[in-house]
Structures are given as C-alpha cells and as structure tokens.
Amino acid sequence: MTKEPFIEHFPIANSILVLEITQNCNFRCDYCIFSGHYQHQRVHTDQKISPTVIHQILELLKQNKISPQYISFYGGEALLEFHLIKDLVSKIKQIKPDIRFVITTNGYCLDPSTIAFFITHDFIINFSFDGINQDLYRKTISQQITSEKLLSNLKTIQTINHDWYQTHINFNITLTPPYHLKENAQFFNQNDLFTNNYLNISFVSPDHTDWLNQFDMQSENQQLHQDYKEMMIALIENPKNKHFEKMLFKRMLSLIHHRNIAPSDQISMQGCCTPGNGRLFVSTNGNLHMCDRNCGDSYFGTIFHLDEIPEISKSKIMHYYAQSKNSCQSCWASKFCQSCFATAGNGTDDYSNYFGKSCNINKDYITDMLILYVSIREKDDHLLEYLLT
C-alpha cells in the first residue's frame, strides 16, 4: 500500500526569500505570465512593496523568525525601484551581514552606477535574455527592440570586472516558437558573454495559456524532438564548445543520475517543494506564495502570520497528493517528473485538469533524457562527469 507524503516541521524560508518589489515593468513581453494570456495570474500594475510589508520583513529578520541565505528582488522589473533596493540592502546588512542578494532583471535599466552597487554588494544577477527570439517577443512598452542595448550592458559589466561577470551573472532563457533550437545553441555557444555562465533554459508552459494557440504546436514539438536527438548525438560525439547543450540537458541528467533507486512505498511528489520551507515569495501586499512561478490567485497566509504556514503547507501538500495520486502512483516517470504546484495549478489550487493532459509531453522529454543518459554512460563516464559539473 502506498503511503501518504511525510510532512515534518521545518524552518521558514531558510534558503531564499523572494520579494516582489514592484508589479510594474518597462517591457511588454508577449509570452509573459503577467501579460494577460494566463488564467488566474495578475497583470502589470503600478503596485510596489508596501512600507508595512518591508517593516514586517525587517522585524522578522531581527527576531530570527526567518533566516534566509539569500534575499532575491523580483518584479515586474525590480530595477524600476532601485532606490528602494538600495535602502533595503543597507537595512538588511545591518541586521544580517552575511545574507547574500539576488536580483532578477531584464537588464534594460543597468548603468555604471547600478553595476557598481551590485559588484560592491556581491549580488547575483539573474538576467533574462532569449537569444535569437529576444527582439521578436521581448520589447519595451513602446515596442522598441531590446537586444542591442542589453548586449551592450552585458559587455559593460564584463569589461568592468571580467571575473565577477563569470561567477555572478546567470541567464534565464525562455525558448519560444519558432524554437530554432540549433540556431539558438549556435548563438549562445559563439558569444563569450554566455559561454562561461550558468544558463537556466526553459520553455513557455503550454498549460493555462492561450498564447501558444497562434502556433502549430504539433509541428513545433515534432521539430523540437528531432533537434533534441540531433543535438544529443552531436554532444556525445564531441562535447567541446557546446555550453548551451550542456545547460539544456544538465538538470535532467543530474536528476536521473542522482535519483533514489531504493524501493519506496511512499508516492512521489514529483518536483514539488515543501511550501514555505526552502523558498518563500512575498508579494507587494505581503501575501505569501511558494515561489515566483506560483504567484497567482492562490496563496498561503501572509507575512504577518508566519505561524500559520506549517498547517497551510501540510494542507496544500495533501490537496495536491489527493488530486495527483491516481495519475502518478503507477507512473513509471514519477521519479523524474518535475511537475509541481506551479506547473499543475498555475497559481490556483485546482490541479484536476493538469494530470494526464500534460503527461505525454513530459514523458517524451524524460524518454529522450534517459536515452541520452544511457548513451553517455555507454560511451564514457568521464563525459557524464563533465556534463554534470
């Protein structure tokens, strides 16, 4: 008999505390989760984090009720409130000198003074840039293209401090139709602004949105599957100068390699976190969400009532378990599946329409990755070590 998930007591936000600094943005990206194309998600507004919420966060840090390793500034476009970020960093440093800072940004507002501030305070910058489709879908409010300015800003940072650039600049890359996967790989592999940096590569989710309806997604996915196969073969034959491919496949290869192979009578919760534990997202009004990917209508408590989180977290986990167990309990791919509250619910607590509908796409991808993993191990274990580092 399969056991229900085991839920234990846990510290609150012991890894990353994400602060929604503003809901405003200077871009209007076509596929953005806040574009109006996604059910149950907010749209862009002028709201920014309230002084009351800031005061509460500072008090919780003083009282050691939260002790995150990182505090991350998020938007909208967080740099629109750079003065607020500077003030917060100063106050937080006085309370917790060892906390590190992260910012997610489109990079358009970067200038020498902001760059100097980030270097001085040892920020990690998660920079959104989509490669060859950047100017297709990531434009300013006035519909100006953005790639030339962003590449120039990146070059400026690299010139100011090359070593810091390599270790503190990460890239969030969202692949969009038409995917042109091999052309994107060539773009990132041949530009030294990207070849030594972490690339977080993802796709626009096909769930809960009407944005992808304009494309022939069957044809796009077939081409994507073919490109995967060709890129996997090329990677095995010669991994040199294939940083994009390495980053594209690394997460799943690592998950397969480090999987728990011991038999278990406890159902897998796929890619789910324990809500409120490692990561906690605080919206402008103080509502709490699991992460920046799950900040829609559903939330679990507020920053003013942290004591309620463990019970709400347990309730959310059991609710997800109840809706997923019939589909997931006997699924061969459950240990590799990365479905979670965010992907299944899109900001709600209703997961009933997700399981089954999206599973075949996930299984096809996992099958490709299992083939790649076995092929690499058959050829050379040293190659696997290289790809996982």
C-alpha positions in Angstrom: 0.0 0.0 0.0 1.3 3.4 -0.9 1.9 5.8 2.0 0.9 9.4 2.0 3.7 12.1 1.9 5.5 12.6 5.2 5.5 16.2 6.4 7.7 17.3 9.2 8.3 20.6 11.0 10.6 22.9 9.1 12.2 26.4 9.2 10.5 29.1 7.3 12.3 30.5 4.2 15.7 29.0 5.2 17.1 29.3 1.7 15.6 32.2 -0.4 13.2 34.9 0.5 11.9 36.5 -2.8 10.5 40.0 -2.5 8.1 41.3 -5.2 9.5 44.9 -5.2 7.1 46.1 -7.9 4.4 44.8 -10.3 5.4 47.3 -12.9 7.6 46.6 -15.8 9.3 48.5 -18.6 8.9 45.6 -21.0 5.8 44.0 -22.5 6.9 40.5 -23.4 4.3 38.7 -25.4 4.5 35.4 -23.5 5.0 36.9 -20.0 2.9 35.2 -17.3 1.6 38.7 -16.4 0.7 39.6 -20.0 -3.0 38.7 -19.6 -2.6 35.5 -21.6 -2.6 33.3 -18.4 -5.6 32.4 -16.3 -5.5 33.3 -12.6 -2.4 35.5 -12.9 -2.2 39.2 -12.3 -1.4 41.7 -15.0 1.1 44.6 -14.8 0.2 47.3 -12.2 1.9 50.2 -10.5 1.9 48.5 -7.1 5.1 48.3 -5.2 6.0 46.7 -2.0 4.3 48.5 0.9 6.3 50.1 3.8 4.3 47.9 6.2 5.5 44.7 4.5 9.1 46.0 4.5 8.9 46.8 8.2 7.5 43.3 9.0 10.3 41.6 7.0 12.9 43.6 8.8 11.3 42.7 12.2 11.2 39.0 11.3 14.9 39.1 10.4 15.7 40.9 13.7 13.8 38.3 15.7 15.4 35.4 13.7 12.0 34.1 12.7 13.3 33.9 9.2 16.9 33.3 8.3 17.3 33.0 4.6 20.7 32.6 3.0 19.6 34.8 0.1 17.2 37.7 -0.4 16.0 38.0 -4.0 14.5 41.1 -5.6 11.8 40.4 -8.2 9.2 42.2 -10.2 7.8 43.3 -12.6 11.1 44.9 -13.3 12.8 45.3 -9.9 15.3 47.9 -11.2 12.4 50.4 -11.6 12.6 50.7 -7.8 16.4 50.7 -7.5 16.3 53.4 -4.8 14.2 51.1 -2.7 16.5 48.1 -3.3 19.5 50.2 -2.1 17.7 51.2 1.1 16.6 47.6 1.8 20.1 46.3 1.3 21.5 48.8 3.7 19.0 48.0 6.4 19.2 44.2 5.9 23.0 44.3 6.1 22.8 46.0 9.5 20.6 43.1 10.8 22.1 40.1 8.9 25.6 41.0 7.5 26.1 37.5 5.9 22.9 37.5 3.8 23.6 37.5 0.1 21.4 39.2 -2.5 20.0 38.2 -5.9 18.0 40.2 -8.4 16.1 39.1 -11.5 16.1 41.7 -14.2 15.6 42.3 -17.9 18.8 44.5 -17.6 17.5 47.4 -19.6 18.0 49.9 -16.7 21.5 48.9 -15.9 24.1 51.7 -15.9 27.6 52.1 -14.4 26.2 53.2 -11.0 23.8 50.2 -10.6 26.6 47.9 -11.8 29.0 49.3 -9.3 26.4 48.8 -6.5 25.8 45.2 -7.4 29.5 44.4 -7.5 30.1 46.2 -4.2 27.4 44.2 -2.5 28.2 40.9 -4.3 24.9 40.5 -6.0 24.0 37.5 -8.1 22.1 38.8 -11.2 19.6 36.6 -13.0 19.5 38.3 -16.4 16.6 37.5 -18.7 17.7 37.1 -22.4 16.1 34.9 -25.0 18.7 34.6 -27.7 17.6 34.9 -31.3 14.0 35.5 -30.4 14.8 38.3 -28.0 13.6 41.1 -30.4 10.6 39.0 -31.5 8.8 38.9 -28.2 10.7 40.9 -25.6 10.1 44.6 -26.4 9.7 47.7 -24.3 6.3 49.3 -23.6 6.7 51.4 -26.6 7.5 48.3 -28.7 11.2 49.1 -29.1 13.5 46.1 -29.7 15.9 45.4 -26.8 18.7 43.0 -27.7 21.3 45.7 -28.8 21.0 47.7 -25.6 21.1 44.5 -23.4 24.1 43.1 -25.1 25.9 46.4 -24.7 25.0 46.5 -21.0 26.4 43.0 -20.6 29.6 43.9 -22.3 30.0 46.9 -20.0 29.7 44.6 -16.9 32.2 42.1 -18.4 34.6 44.9 -19.2 34.4 46.4 -15.7 35.0 43.1 -13.9 35.5 40.0 -16.0 36.0 37.6 -13.2 32.9 38.8 -11.3 30.9 38.6 -14.5 31.6 34.9 -15.0 30.6 34.0 -11.4 27.8 36.4 -10.7 25.8 36.7 -13.9 23.2 34.0 -14.7 20.8 33.9 -17.6 17.1 33.0 -17.7 16.4 31.9 -21.3 12.8 31.2 -22.3 12.6 29.3 -25.6 9.6 30.3 -27.7 8.1 29.2 -31.0 9.6 29.1 -33.5 12.2 27.4 -31.3 15.1 27.2 -33.8 16.9 25.2 -31.1 20.1 24.5 -33.1 20.3 28.2 -34.2 19.9 29.3 -30.6 22.6 26.9 -29.5 24.9 28.4 -32.1 24.1 31.9 -30.9 24.9 31.2 -27.2 27.9 29.0 -27.9 29.7 31.5 -30.1 29.2 34.6 -27.9 31.7 34.9 -25.0 29.1 36.9 -23.0 27.4 33.5 -22.3 29.9 30.7 -22.7 31.1 30.6 -19.1 27.9 31.5 -17.3 25.0 29.5 -15.9 22.1 29.2 -18.4 18.7 28.4 -17.0 16.8 27.2 -20.1 13.1 26.8 -20.1 10.1 26.8 -22.4 6.8 28.6 -22.3 4.4 26.3 -20.5 1.6 25.0 -22.7 -0.8 24.9 -19.8 -3.2 27.5 -18.7 -2.4 29.9 -21.5 -3.9 30.9 -24.9 -0.7 32.5 -26.2 0.6 29.3 -27.9 -2.7 28.9 -29.8 -1.3 31.0 -32.6 1.3 28.4 -33.4 1.2 24.9 -34.9 2.4 23.3 -31.7 2.3 19.8 -33.0 4.7 20.7 -35.8 6.9 22.8 -33.4 7.1 19.9 -30.9 8.0 17.4 -33.6 10.8 19.6 -34.8 11.9 20.2 -31.2 12.0 16.4 -30.7 14.1 16.0 -33.8 16.5 18.8 -32.8 16.9 17.2 -29.4 18.0 13.9 -31.0 20.5 15.5 -33.3 22.0 17.7 -30.6 22.3 14.8 -28.2 24.2 12.8 -30.8 26.5 15.7 -31.6 27.1 16.3 -27.8 28.1 12.7 -27.3 30.4 12.7 -30.3 32.2 15.9 -29.3 31.1 18.0 -26.2 33.6 20.8 -26.9 32.2 24.3 -27.4 28.6 23.1 -26.6 27.8 25.0 -23.5 24.2 25.6 -24.4 23.6 21.9 -25.0 25.3 21.1 -21.7 23.0 23.6 -19.8 19.9 22.4 -21.7 20.3 18.8 -20.6 22.2 19.1 -17.3 19.2 19.4 -15.0 17.5 16.2 -16.1 20.8 14.3 -16.4 21.6 15.2 -12.9 18.1 14.2 -11.7 18.5 10.8 -13.4 22.0 10.2 -12.1 21.2 11.1 -8.5 17.8 9.5 -8.4 16.8 7.5 -5.4 16.9 3.9 -6.6 15.8 2.3 -3.3 12.3 0.9 -3.3 9.7 3.1 -1.6 6.1 2.7 -0.7 5.7 6.5 -0.5 4.2 8.2 -3.5 6.5 10.6 -5.3 5.5 14.3 -5.1 7.4 14.9 -8.4 9.1 18.3 -8.4 7.1 19.7 -5.5 8.7 21.7 -2.8 7.6 21.9 0.8 5.6 25.2 0.6 7.3 27.9 2.7 10.4 25.9 3.5 13.4 26.5 1.2 11.9 29.3 -0.8 9.2 31.9 0.1 7.7 34.6 -2.2 6.3 37.7 -0.6 4.0 39.8 -2.9 3.8 43.6 -2.7 0.9 43.4 -0.2 2.5 40.7 2.0 0.7 37.6 0.7 2.9 34.5 0.7 3.4 32.2 -2.3 5.6 29.2 -2.8 7.8 30.8 -5.4 8.0 33.3 -8.2 6.4 30.7 -10.6 3.4 30.3 -8.4 2.2 33.8 -7.5 -1.3 33.8 -8.9 -4.7 33.7 -7.1 -3.6 31.0 -4.6 -1.5 32.0 -1.6 -0.9 30.5 1.8 -1.0 33.1 4.5 0.6 36.4 4.9 4.0 37.7 6.1 2.1 38.9 9.2 1.1 35.4 10.3 4.1 33.1 9.8 2.8 30.7 12.5 0.1 29.6 10.2 2.4 28.4 7.4 3.1 24.8 8.6 -0.5 23.8 8.8 -1.4 25.5 5.5 1.6 23.9 3.9 0.5 20.5 5.0 -3.0 21.1 3.7 -1.6 22.2 0.3 0.6 19.1 0.0 -2.3 16.7 0.9 -4.6 18.5 -1.5 -2.0 18.1 -4.4 -1.5 14.5 -3.4 -5.2 13.7 -3.5 -5.6 15.2 -7.0 -2.4 13.6 -8.4 -2.2 10.2 -6.9 -4.4 8.4 -9.4 -2.3 9.6 -12.3 1.1 9.5 -10.6 1.0 6.4 -8.3 1.6 3.9 -11.1 3.5 6.2 -13.5 7.0 4.9 -14.5 8.2 8.5 -14.9 7.2 9.8 -11.5 10.7 9.9 -10.0 11.9 12.1 -12.9 8.8 14.3 -13.3 9.2 17.9 -12.5 5.5 18.7 -12.3 4.8 20.8 -9.2 2.2 23.2 -7.6 3.2 25.9 -10.1 3.1 23.9 -13.3 0.0 22.0 -12.4 -2.1 24.7 -10.8 -0.9 27.9 -12.4 -1.5 30.0 -9.3 -4.6 28.1 -8.2 -5.2 25.0 -6.0 -7.1 23.2 -8.8 -4.8 20.6 -10.4 -7.5 18.3 -11.7 -7.2 19.4 -15.4 -3.4 19.0 -15.5 -2.6 15.4 -14.8 -3.0 13.3 -17.9 -3.2 16.2 -20.3 0.5 17.3 -20.0 1.9 13.9 -19.0 2.7 12.7 -22.5 4.8 15.8 -23.3 6.7 15.2 -20.0 7.2 11.5 -20.7 8.5 12.1 -24.2 11.1 14.5 -22.8 12.1 12.1 -20.0 12.4 9.3 -22.5 14.8 11.4 -24.6 16.9 12.2 -21.5 17.0 8.6 -20.4 18.3 7.6 -23.8 20.9 10.4 -23.6 22.0 9.3 -20.1 22.4 5.7 -21.1 24.2 6.6 -24.3 26.7 8.8 -22.4 27.4 6.1 -19.8 28.0 3.5 -22.5 30.4 5.8 -24.2 32.4 7.4 -21.4 31.6 8.1 -17.7 34.1 11.0 -17.8 31.8 12.7 -20.3 29.0 12.4 -17.8 31.1 13.9 -15.0 31.9 16.8 -17.4 28.3 17.4 -18.2 27.2 17.4 -14.6 29.8 19.9 -13.4 
